[in-house]
Amino acid sequence: MASFQPADFSDRYYILADHTTLDSLVPMVISSCSPSSKNIISTPFINSSLSPPSPLQIIQYYRASSIALGLERYNNSRVWSNDSRVPDSLLPNIKDVRFLPCVNTSIDQNALLIDEAESVSMSGTLMGILVLVHLARAFV
């Protein structure tokens, strides 16, 4: 979990993800949203004096829901509702209106499903397998 606040300390945000993902995302958020995001602290729940965010506090999911962005004072009561007609709760008034979009964009653009280098090597391997399957079918 990474906990952080904009420069005016008006809100507390959380990024929830695995350690490796946080290690790659936090520097991206800092460089993209500076100077507001200089005070990001990445810490495991077990070593944190902060309580982990509730599902009610999640404002955005990324990368097949393996990354979540939370806002401490958000409470989306729809999460526990069985009625699909209940709308999501509106976000509270955000004082630093540029910070949240910056964080959202930074995470969205840098939280890739697979690494590009792995993607290239996987596509070559996949193509080789397809050629072998095609050749094997030609001889059957």
Helices and strands as residue ranges (DSSP letters): E 2-4, E 13-16, H 19-32, E 41-42, G 45-47, G 55-57, E 58-62, E 67-71, G 77-80, H 99-110, H 116-138
